[in-house]
Amino acid sequence: MRFDPLRELDRLAEQSLSAGARALRSMPMEALRRGDEFIVHLDVPGVRPDDIDLTVERNVVSIRVRRVPARQEGDEVLIDERPHGEFARQLLLGENLNADRLTADVRDGVLTLTIPVSEASKPRRVALGSADRSTDAPNVAAASPPAQEAVAAGTEQTPAR
């Protein structure tokens, strides 16, 4: 391969001018909801599991990865366009997620976070009970027997005409 100084200068200028955008792109993310879980996928190609630092503090998930070059002593680098160094992202979790039960796995260069929805935030069905309402509503005890049954059953009784 030939060394082209103008191409190399152009590449370096592009890297330095787009440093903020590149830092974000170096760990792209996909987030989705699947049933009662939120799943976040982060691309971390070429990163060993030991080089991933994942912490949770309250509702903030911090992800820090370190990508090192694959070169060895004595290698002559011809082209190196892969980003190296430390990359970080923080995710702010909503109050409806259970950060204490967050799990993480890395496979095929993808870090997957699974965050369950908190039990308090899940929709729940409220069962209608047949509690003794004579202590809660004294006026029900004084009503006629058919009216008491209608109140206990949760239906409204209308007078016949």
C-alpha positions in Angstrom: 0.0 0.0 0.0 1.2 3.5 -0.8 1.3 6.2 1.8 -0.8 9.2 0.7 0.1 12.2 2.9 -2.9 14.3 1.8 -5.4 11.4 2.4 -3.8 10.9 5.9 -4.0 14.7 6.6 -7.6 14.7 5.5 -8.4 11.7 7.8 -6.7 13.3 10.8 -8.6 16.6 10.3 -11.9 14.7 10.0 -11.1 12.8 13.2 -10.2 15.9 15.2 -13.2 18.0 14.0 -15.7 15.3 14.7 -14.3 14.1 18.0 -17.6 14.6 19.9 -19.7 12.8 17.3 -17.2 10.0 16.9 -17.0 9.4 20.7 -20.8 8.8 20.7 -20.7 6.6 17.6 -17.9 4.4 18.9 -20.4 2.7 21.3 -23.7 2.9 19.3 -26.8 1.8 21.3 -30.2 0.3 20.6 -32.9 0.3 23.3 -36.3 -1.4 23.3 -39.0 -2.7 25.5 -39.9 -6.4 25.4 -42.8 -7.2 27.7 -41.9 -6.3 31.3 -38.2 -5.6 30.4 -36.1 -2.9 28.8 -33.3 -4.2 26.7 -30.3 -2.1 25.7 -27.7 -3.3 23.2 -24.4 -1.5 22.9 -21.8 -2.2 20.2 -18.4 -2.9 21.8 -16.5 -4.8 19.0 -13.0 -5.9 19.9 -13.5 -5.3 23.6 -12.7 -8.1 26.1 -15.2 -8.6 28.9 -12.4 -7.6 31.4 -12.2 -4.2 29.7 -15.9 -3.4 30.4 -16.7 -1.5 33.6 -20.4 -1.3 34.3 -21.8 0.4 37.4 -25.2 1.3 38.7 -25.8 4.1 41.2 -29.4 4.9 42.0 -31.0 5.3 38.5 -27.8 6.0 36.5 -26.0 3.2 34.6 -22.4 4.0 33.7 -20.7 2.0 31.0 -17.0 2.5 30.4 -15.0 0.4 27.9 -11.4 0.3 26.9 -10.4 -0.8 23.4 -6.7 -1.4 22.9 -5.0 -1.8 19.5 -4.3 -5.3 18.2 -0.8 -4.5 17.2 2.2 -6.1 18.7 5.8 -5.1 19.2 7.6 -4.7 15.8 4.3 -4.4 13.8 4.4 -1.8 11.0 1.1 0.1 11.0 -0.1 0.9 7.5 -3.6 2.0 8.2 -5.4 2.4 11.6 -8.9 3.8 11.3 -10.3 1.9 14.3 -11.0 4.0 17.4 -8.9 3.1 20.4 -8.9 4.3 24.0 -11.7 4.7 26.6 -15.3 5.3 25.7 -18.1 6.0 28.2 -21.9 6.3 28.2 -24.4 7.0 30.9 -28.0 5.9 30.9 -30.5 7.6 33.1 -33.2 5.1 34.0 -36.7 6.1 34.8 -38.3 5.4 38.2 -40.4 2.7 36.7 -37.3 0.4 36.1 -35.7 -1.8 38.7 -32.0 -0.9 38.5 -31.2 -3.4 41.4 -32.1 -6.3 39.1 -30.2 -5.2 36.0 -28.3 -7.9 34.3 -25.5 -7.7 31.7 -24.0 -10.0 29.1 -21.5 -9.6 26.3 -21.5 -11.8 23.3 -20.2 -11.3 19.7 -19.1 -7.7 20.4 -22.5 -6.6 21.8 -23.1 -5.7 25.4 -26.7 -6.4 26.4 -28.3 -4.9 29.4 -31.7 -6.2 30.6 -33.6 -4.0 33.1 -36.9 -5.3 34.4 -39.8 -3.0 35.0 -40.4 -2.5 38.7 -43.3 -4.4 40.3 -44.9 -1.1 41.5 -44.9 0.2 37.9 -46.5 -2.9 36.3 -50.2 -2.7 35.5 -52.1 -4.8 38.0 -55.6 -6.1 38.1 -57.6 -5.1 41.2 -59.8 -7.9 42.4 -63.2 -7.0 43.7 -63.7 -8.5 47.1 -66.8 -9.2 49.2 -65.7 -7.4 52.4 -68.2 -6.8 55.2 -69.3 -3.2 54.5 -71.5 -2.8 57.5 -68.6 -1.2 59.4 -67.5 0.9 56.5 -70.8 2.3 55.5 -73.4 2.5 58.3 -76.2 3.5 55.9 -75.9 0.1 54.1 -77.0 -1.7 57.2 -80.1 0.3 57.4 -81.1 -0.3 53.8 -83.5 -3.0 52.7 -82.1 -6.5 52.1 -82.3 -6.2 48.2 -80.3 -2.9 48.4 -77.7 -4.5 50.7 -77.1 -7.3 48.1 -76.8 -4.8 45.2 -74.2 -2.8 47.1 -72.2 -5.9 48.1 -72.3 -7.1 44.5 -71.0 -3.7 43.2 -74.1 -3.0 41.1 -76.5 -0.2 41.2 -80.2 -0.9 42.0 -82.8 1.3 40.2 -86.4 1.5 41.5 -89.0 -0.2 39.3 -91.6 2.0 37.8 
